[in-house]
Amino acid sequence: MSLPLYYVADLSRLPPVDVNHCDVSAILAELQYLRAEVRAMGQLSVEVAVLRQEISQLRQLKAEFNDVRNDFAKMSADKEEFPLLPGYAAGGQDIVADEAGSAVPTRSKLFNAHIPEN
């Protein structure tokens, strides 16, 4: 069974639709959908606030890191202030002289001793 369909060319001739003649279930469904969107937007705004706070903390940490790096660079530039101990290389390895008289770290000398000469 099918219901008849009516068409109208001039919408002003139709009577206004009263609240009693509306599909309330469609309006309720739309209202629920809008409420869900508002809740989601609220959660997103909280997440955005947390992310902004984390970005602010990261910027502060970056600034502190750059300050420490600059201080270290200033200290490293002045080598007179921190001389190396005698007998130690920059990496903390003992220095020995090889057969040619050049300085070689001990670890390299010991490793070279295990290589057979041809």
PyMOL commands that set and color helices and strands:
alter all, ss='L'
color gray80, all
select helices_A, chain A and resi 11-13+19-21+24-77+106-113
alter helices_A, ss='H'
color red, helices_A
select strands_A, chain A and resi 95-97+103-105
alter strands_A, ss='S'
color yellow, strands_A
deselect
rebuild
show_as cartoon
